[in-house]
Amino acid sequence: RLKSAPERWRDPPVVRMAPPVAEMSWLPLPLSAEAFEARELGTLVRNLQKRGARDESGRTWVEWVKAHPDVPEHLRRLLDPAAHTTATLRSFLIAACPEEAVASFDRRLRRARQVERAMAELWQVWAAAKPEDKVKASKLLALIHHTRSDFRYGANYEALGGDPDGGWVSAPRSRRPARHTLFPPEPEDLLLAIDCEMVATADDDGALARVCVVDGRGQTRLDRLVRPAAPVTDFRTHITGITAADLEATEYTREDAQKDILALMTPQIVVVGHTLNKDLASLRIDAPIVIDVAFLYSLEGFPKRTPSLKHLVEQVLRREGFRGPDGKGTHDCLDDVTVTMQLALHRLKLAGGSETVPRSIPVPPPADVAAASVACAAAKEGLRRADLRHTLFAHRLPDRPGAFPALVSLFAACAPEGGRAGRGFEEIKLQPQSSNAAAQKFRAAQIIFSNPEVAADAFEALPAIDVGKDRGGRMQKLVRITVSPSEHATIYVRTGGGGDAGDAGNDVGGLPAKRRATDAEGAEAAPLQKKRKPSSPSPSPSPWPGWRPAL
């Protein structure tokens, strides 16, 4: 009877609805398994292409695509990996990478797909919620998205997980698709903060010794000492506060901690921590959805430095003496995990009624970091000024083939054989080309020597048409070079290295502009030019055509 019933009477299939909410529309939609694999493979092959990876026959990606028999003829001209199938990309990956590298990528791909699936299920929870609940959910999802988009996420979290035989366990997964509800949980009810203290053993430098777990309501859900499987070689008591007597009194193991933590987790649980990857690696727990507080705050002027938990507590929570009066006290694992959750909740509430959450909140850097930065900058400036003493600067170099080899020949022959200048000539570096210099078709270059004495000898040995000083008071010579057998050009070479490449296209005081010449056999005077302000460097200078013939 069911088969003979009209189609409209049958039960409709279960459809996973995407959340139709404007508050979450900025989040990326979950991809299918095929599209996700194609995106990840395309990114990997693109990176291999940049690094110049080759297959066993020595062919690059471009050469491999054009010669591989399995690539259709109409796709061989398309060099972008995104235009090819996953089978083609994986074939090149197998050909260009060792077997263990391919296995590592497959493991990372499985974990990344697991993260995408968990995010889709978490997203679905608020699909039919009230608008005010959707706003709260969008803030939580934004913090997760900001953690995943941080430049440190890939190195710290994508390598987590491993063989169950190595002691790794995975967070709970949904056996059925998640369904939306009219009464979704509060974001705080889905947060679980974890912090661990580690000791060193003969087998593991980060063996678990204590674990603490706090939920989003501030309640302590777990606080236990853990006995490592191997003998401890360093208790790090000055940091962990753990002694040998503490661990001898417990029979609690890492496997027991895994069972207790997994019992607290649901498929939608978001794990919170400060540098959480270290805690998860010590626990051997692979959690797909994480919020790393260290990624949500940054140090002003130091965007690539990770702020310490102590500094965040002092700057964000305004709590003085977190690590004792001198800031070097032992770590209290329970106190650390509590303030970590408070920092995450602070970010949840920080956006107020706005629809967007800033990716990272800058805080003032510690005094010692700022002082070290000033000292380092001063040292670099002193080193830069010292480097200028063994550098000469050539400008108004013609931007055409043959000029670079002529410059090399000039300084290779500027001193007698065996002289100090001949031995100390190291390299020539082209300077970035300004828009003004590019319009006049000039380049500038640094000529680097091994020491200041060699640079002085080379400057003296240069055959000059005229000698003078530039506007900065530095000695300068007008020198003729042979660009080709039938073409000569005049350039300026001055002491002091450095300089702005924009000077290559400007008049330089000290020598009259009417003496500058570029000719085919003789010297044809160049027209006088008005003085102009140095222009800002071009964001993407065009490559110099003389590089290829010079090489």
C-alpha positions in Angstrom: 0.0 0.0 0.0 2.9 2.4 0.7 4.4 1.8 -2.7 1.1 2.5 -4.4 0.5 5.7 -2.4 0.9 9.0 -4.1 4.4 10.6 -3.7 3.0 13.6 -1.7 1.7 11.2 1.0 5.0 9.7 1.8 7.3 11.0 4.6 9.6 13.7 3.3 13.3 13.1 3.7 15.2 14.7 6.6 16.9 17.8 5.3 19.8 19.6 7.1 18.8 23.2 6.9 21.3 26.0 6.7 20.7 28.8 9.2 18.8 31.6 7.4 20.1 34.3 9.8 21.8 37.5 8.9 23.8 37.5 12.0 25.7 34.4 10.8 25.8 35.1 7.1 29.4 36.2 7.2 30.5 32.7 8.3 31.7 30.3 5.6 29.1 27.7 4.5 30.1 24.1 5.2 31.6 22.4 2.1 30.8 19.0 0.7 33.5 16.3 1.2 34.5 16.5 -2.4 34.7 20.3 -2.5 36.6 20.4 0.8 39.2 17.9 -0.4 39.6 19.8 -3.7 40.2 23.1 -1.8 42.8 21.5 0.5 44.6 19.7 -2.3 44.6 22.8 -4.4 46.2 24.8 -1.6 48.8 22.2 -1.0 49.8 21.9 -4.7 49.9 25.6 -4.9 52.4 25.7 -2.0 54.4 23.0 -3.6 54.5 24.9 -6.8 55.9 28.0 -5.0 58.6 25.9 -3.3 59.6 24.4 -6.7 58.7 20.8 -5.9 59.4 18.3 -8.6 58.5 14.7 -9.2 60.9 11.8 -9.6 61.6 12.9 -13.2 62.5 16.4 -12.1 59.3 18.0 -13.5 57.6 20.9 -11.9 53.8 21.2 -11.6 53.5 23.1 -14.9 55.7 20.5 -16.7 53.9 17.6 -15.1 50.4 18.9 -16.1 51.4 19.4 -19.7 53.0 15.9 -20.0 50.8 13.7 -17.9 48.7 11.3 -20.0 45.7 11.2 -17.6 45.2 15.0 -17.8 42.6 15.9 -20.5 43.9 17.9 -23.4 41.7 20.9 -22.7 43.0 21.1 -19.1 46.7 21.0 -19.9 46.9 24.7 -20.6 45.3 25.5 -17.2 48.0 25.9 -14.7 45.9 26.8 -11.7 45.5 23.8 -9.4 41.9 24.8 -8.7 41.0 24.0 -12.3 42.0 20.3 -12.0 40.2 17.4 -10.4 41.1 15.9 -7.1 42.5 12.8 -8.8 44.9 14.9 -10.8 46.1 16.9 -7.8 46.5 13.7 -5.7 48.6 12.1 -8.5 51.0 15.0 -8.5 51.1 15.0 -4.7 52.1 11.3 -4.7 54.7 11.9 -7.4 56.3 15.0 -5.7 56.1 14.1 -2.0 57.5 11.1 0.0 55.0 8.5 1.2 55.0 9.7 4.9 54.2 13.3 3.7 51.2 12.0 1.8 50.1 10.1 4.9 50.5 13.1 7.0 48.4 15.2 4.6 45.6 12.6 4.6 45.6 12.6 8.4 45.4 16.4 8.4 42.7 16.3 5.8 40.6 13.9 7.9 40.9 16.1 10.9 40.1 19.3 9.0 37.0 17.6 7.6 36.0 16.5 11.1 36.3 20.2 12.2 34.2 21.3 9.3 31.5 18.8 10.2 31.5 19.7 13.9 31.2 23.4 12.9 28.2 22.7 10.7 26.5 20.8 13.5 27.2 23.6 15.9 25.9 26.1 13.4 22.7 24.1 13.0 21.8 24.3 16.7 20.7 28.0 16.3 19.0 27.8 12.9 15.5 28.4 14.3 16.4 30.3 17.4 15.1 33.8 18.3 17.0 36.8 16.9 18.6 37.7 20.2 19.8 34.1 20.6 21.3 34.2 17.1 23.3 37.3 18.0 24.8 35.5 21.0 25.5 32.4 18.8 27.2 34.6 16.1 29.6 35.9 18.7 30.6 32.4 19.9 31.0 31.2 16.3 33.1 34.4 15.5 35.6 33.5 18.3 35.9 30.0 16.9 36.4 31.4 13.4 39.0 33.9 14.6 40.9 31.1 16.3 40.9 29.1 13.2 41.9 32.0 11.0 45.0 32.9 13.1 48.3 32.4 11.4 49.4 30.1 14.2 46.4 27.8 14.1 47.7 25.5 11.3 51.1 24.7 13.0 49.5 24.3 16.4 46.3 22.4 15.8 46.2 20.7 12.4 48.9 18.2 13.5 46.9 17.1 16.6 45.4 13.7 16.6 47.1 10.4 15.9 46.9 6.6 16.0 44.7 5.3 18.9 47.5 2.9 19.6 49.5 6.0 20.6 46.9 6.8 23.2 44.9 9.4 21.3 41.2 9.7 21.7 38.7 11.8 19.8 35.9 14.1 21.2 32.3 12.7 20.9 30.7 12.9 17.5 27.0 13.0 16.6 25.6 9.8 15.1 22.8 11.7 13.5 22.6 15.1 11.9 22.1 17.9 14.4 18.7 19.5 14.4 17.7 23.1 15.3 15.6 23.8 18.3 13.4 26.6 19.4 15.2 26.7 22.8 19.0 26.5 22.0 21.5 26.4 24.8 23.3 29.5 26.0 26.8 29.9 24.5 28.3 29.7 28.1 26.8 26.2 28.5 28.8 24.9 25.6 32.2 26.1 26.9 34.7 23.9 28.7 38.1 25.3 29.7 41.0 22.9 30.2 44.5 23.5 31.7 47.2 21.1 32.4 50.5 21.0 34.2 53.3 18.9 32.6 56.5 17.3 33.9 59.4 15.7 32.0 59.9 11.9 31.9 62.3 9.7 30.1 59.8 9.2 27.2 57.9 12.5 27.1 59.0 16.1 27.8 55.3 17.1 28.4 53.9 14.3 30.4 50.6 15.0 32.1 50.8 15.6 35.9 47.7 17.6 36.7 44.5 18.5 34.9 41.7 21.0 35.7 38.4 21.6 33.9 36.0 24.5 34.4 32.7 25.0 32.6 31.2 28.3 31.3 29.4 29.0 34.6 32.7 28.9 36.5 32.1 25.6 38.2 35.1 23.2 38.7 34.3 20.0 36.9 37.6 18.2 37.3 40.8 18.8 39.4 43.1 15.8 39.7 46.8 14.9 39.9 47.9 12.4 37.3 50.7 9.9 37.6 52.8 9.7 34.5 53.4 6.2 32.9 57.2 6.7 32.9 59.6 7.7 35.7 59.7 11.5 36.1 63.1 13.1 35.4 62.1 16.7 36.1 59.1 17.7 38.2 59.6 21.5 37.4 58.4 22.2 40.9 59.2 25.9 40.6 56.7 26.2 37.8 54.1 23.4 38.5 54.3 23.3 42.3 54.2 19.5 42.0 56.5 17.3 44.0 57.4 13.6 44.0 55.3 13.0 47.1 52.2 14.4 45.3 52.4 12.0 42.4 53.3 9.0 44.5 50.0 9.5 46.4 47.8 9.1 43.4 46.8 6.2 41.1 45.0 8.4 38.6 46.4 8.0 35.1 46.1 9.8 31.8 43.5 7.3 30.6 41.3 8.0 33.6 41.6 11.7 32.8 40.6 11.1 29.2 37.5 9.1 30.3 36.4 11.8 32.7 36.9 14.7 30.2 35.1 12.9 27.4 32.2 12.3 29.8 31.9 16.1 30.2 31.9 16.7 26.5 29.1 16.6 23.9 29.4 16.9 20.1 28.8 20.7 20.4 31.2 21.4 23.2 33.7 24.2 22.5 37.0 23.6 24.3 38.7 26.8 25.7 42.3 27.3 26.7 45.4 29.4 26.6 47.9 27.8 24.1 45.4 24.9 24.3 47.3 22.8 21.8 49.9 21.9 24.5 47.2 20.8 26.9 45.4 18.7 24.3 48.7 17.1 23.2 49.5 16.2 26.8 46.0 14.7 27.3 46.1 13.0 23.9 42.6 14.4 23.1 41.6 15.5 19.7 39.0 18.3 20.1 37.6 19.6 16.8 36.2 22.9 18.0 38.5 25.1 20.1 38.9 28.7 21.2 42.5 29.7 22.0 42.5 32.8 24.2 46.1 33.5 23.2 44.9 34.1 19.6 42.1 36.5 20.6 44.4 39.1 22.2 47.7 40.6 20.9 50.5 42.8 22.0 50.5 46.3 20.6 53.4 46.6 18.2 54.2 42.9 18.4 51.4 41.1 16.3 53.4 37.9 16.1 54.1 37.5 19.8 51.8 35.4 21.9 50.8 37.2 25.1 51.3 35.3 28.3 48.4 34.4 30.5 49.8 36.4 33.4 50.0 39.5 31.2 46.4 39.1 29.9 45.1 38.7 33.5 46.8 41.9 34.5 45.8 43.9 31.5 42.3 42.6 30.7 41.0 41.4 34.0 42.9 44.0 36.0 44.1 41.5 38.6 47.5 42.4 40.0 49.9 39.8 41.5 48.5 36.9 39.6 51.9 35.0 39.8 52.9 36.5 43.2 54.4 39.9 44.0 57.4 39.4 41.7 55.4 37.7 39.0 57.5 34.5 39.2 55.4 32.3 41.4 54.3 28.8 40.7 51.4 28.0 38.5 48.0 27.1 40.1 46.3 24.9 37.5 42.8 25.6 38.8 43.4 29.3 39.0 44.9 29.3 35.5 41.9 27.5 33.9 39.4 29.8 35.8 41.0 33.0 34.5 41.2 31.5 31.0 37.4 31.0 31.0 37.0 34.5 32.3 39.0 35.9 29.4 36.9 33.9 26.9 33.7 35.2 28.5 35.1 38.7 28.4 35.5 38.4 24.6 32.0 37.1 24.3 30.5 40.1 26.1 32.9 42.7 24.6 31.0 43.2 21.3 27.9 44.3 23.1 25.0 44.6 20.7 27.2 44.8 17.6 27.0 42.1 14.9 30.8 41.7 14.5 33.5 40.7 16.9 37.1 42.0 16.3 39.6 39.3 15.5 42.2 40.4 18.1 42.1 42.9 21.0 45.5 44.6 21.4 46.9 45.1 24.9 50.0 47.1 26.0 53.1 44.9 25.9 55.0 44.1 29.1 57.7 46.6 30.1 60.5 44.2 29.5 59.3 43.3 26.0 59.0 47.0 25.1 62.5 47.8 26.5 64.0 44.8 24.7 62.4 46.0 21.4 63.9 49.5 21.8 67.3 48.0 22.5 67.1 45.7 19.6 66.0 48.5 17.3 68.9 50.6 18.5 71.3 47.7 17.9 69.9 47.2 14.4 70.3 50.9 13.6 73.9 50.8 14.8 74.6 47.8 12.7 72.9 49.4 9.7 75.1 52.4 10.0 78.2 50.2 10.3 77.1 48.3 7.2 76.9 51.5 5.2 80.6 52.0 5.6 81.4 49.0 3.4 78.7 49.7 0.8 78.7 51.9 -2.3 75.6 53.1 -3.9 75.1 53.3 -7.7 72.2 55.2 -9.2 70.9 56.4 -12.6 71.7 52.9 -13.8 69.9 52.3 -17.2 67.0 49.9 -16.9 67.8 47.7 -19.8 69.6 44.5 -20.6 73.4 44.7 -20.3 73.5 47.3 -17.5 73.8 44.8 -14.7 76.7 42.8 -16.2 78.4 46.1 -17.0 78.1 47.2 -13.4 79.6 43.8 -12.3 82.5 44.2 -14.7 83.1 47.7 -13.6 83.7 46.7 -9.9 85.5 43.5 -10.8 88.1 45.5 -12.7 88.2 48.6 -10.6 91.4 47.5 -8.8 94.6 45.7 -9.8 94.6 41.9 -9.6 95.4 40.8 -6.0 94.4 44.2 -4.6 92.1 44.5 -1.5 89.1 45.6 -3.6 89.3 42.6 -5.9 89.3 40.2 -3.0 86.5 41.9 -1.0 83.9 42.5 -3.7 81.0 40.4 -2.5 77.7 41.1 -4.2 75.4 43.7 -5.9 71.8 44.2 -4.8 69.3 46.0 -6.9 67.1 48.5 -4.9 63.3 48.6 -5.2 62.3 50.8 -8.1 60.3 54.0 -7.4 57.6 55.2 -9.7 59.7 58.2 -10.7 62.7 56.1 -11.5 60.6 53.6 -13.4 59.2 56.5 -15.6 62.7 57.6 -16.4 63.9 54.0 -16.9 66.6 54.1 -14.2 67.5 51.6 -11.5 69.7 51.8 -8.4 72.0 49.2 -6.7 74.1 48.6 -3.6 77.6 47.3 -4.1 78.6 45.4 -1.0 82.2 44.7 0.1 83.7 42.7 2.9 84.9 45.7 5.0 85.1 49.5 4.9 88.8 49.5 3.7 87.9 47.5 0.6 85.0 49.7 -0.2 87.2 52.8 0.1 89.9 51.3 -2.2 87.2 50.4 -4.8 85.8 53.9 -4.8 89.3 55.4 -5.3 90.0 53.0 -8.1 86.9 53.9 -10.1 87.7 55.7 -13.3 85.7 58.9 -13.0 84.6 61.6 -15.5 84.0 64.0 -12.6 84.1 63.9 -8.8 82.0 65.9 -6.4 79.5 65.7 -3.5 75.8 65.0 -3.5 73.2 66.9 -1.5 74.0 64.9 1.6 77.7 65.8 1.5 78.8 62.3 0.5 81.6 61.8 -2.1 80.2 61.0 -5.5 81.8 60.0 -8.9 80.4 60.2 -12.4 81.4 57.0 -14.1 81.0 55.6 -17.7 80.0 52.0 -18.2 79.8 50.0 -21.4 76.2 48.6 -21.8 76.9 47.0 -25.2 79.8 47.2 -27.7 78.1 50.1 -29.4 76.4 51.7 -26.3 77.7 53.5 -23.3 76.0 55.2 -20.3 77.1 57.3 -17.4 76.1 56.5 -13.8 76.7 58.0 -10.3 78.5 56.0 -7.6 78.7 57.4 -4.1 79.8 56.3 -0.7 77.5 55.6 2.2 75.5 52.7 0.7 71.9 53.0 1.8 69.9 55.7 0.1 66.5 55.6 -1.4 65.9 54.0 -4.8 63.9 57.0 -5.6 67.2 59.0 -5.9 67.9 57.1 -9.0 65.4 59.2 -10.9 66.2 62.6 -9.4 68.9 65.2 -10.0 71.7 65.1 -7.5 73.4 68.2 -6.3 77.2 68.6 -6.5 77.5 67.8 -10.2 75.6 69.8 -13.0 72.8 67.9 -14.7 74.2 68.9 -18.1 77.2 66.6 -17.6 75.0 63.5 -17.4 75.0 61.7 -20.6 74.0 58.5 -22.3 75.1 57.9 -25.9 75.8 55.3 -28.6 79.5 56.2 -29.2 80.1 59.6 -27.7 78.4 61.6 -25.0 75.1 63.2 -25.9 74.0 65.7 -23.2 70.8 64.8 -21.4 68.2 67.5 -21.1 68.0 69.5 -17.8 65.3 68.3 -15.4 63.4 70.1 -12.8 63.8 69.1 -9.2 61.0 67.0 -7.9 60.0 65.6 -4.6 60.9 61.9 -4.1 57.9 59.8 -4.9 56.6 57.0 -2.8 57.9 53.5 -3.7 55.6 51.5 -6.1 53.7 48.7 -4.3 54.6 46.2 -7.0 57.6 47.2 -9.1 58.0 45.6 -12.5 60.8 43.1 -12.8 64.1 44.4 -14.4 64.5 42.9 -17.9 68.2 42.7 -17.5 68.1 40.1 -14.8 67.6 37.1 -17.1 70.4 37.8 -19.5 72.7 38.8 -16.6 72.1 35.4 -15.0 
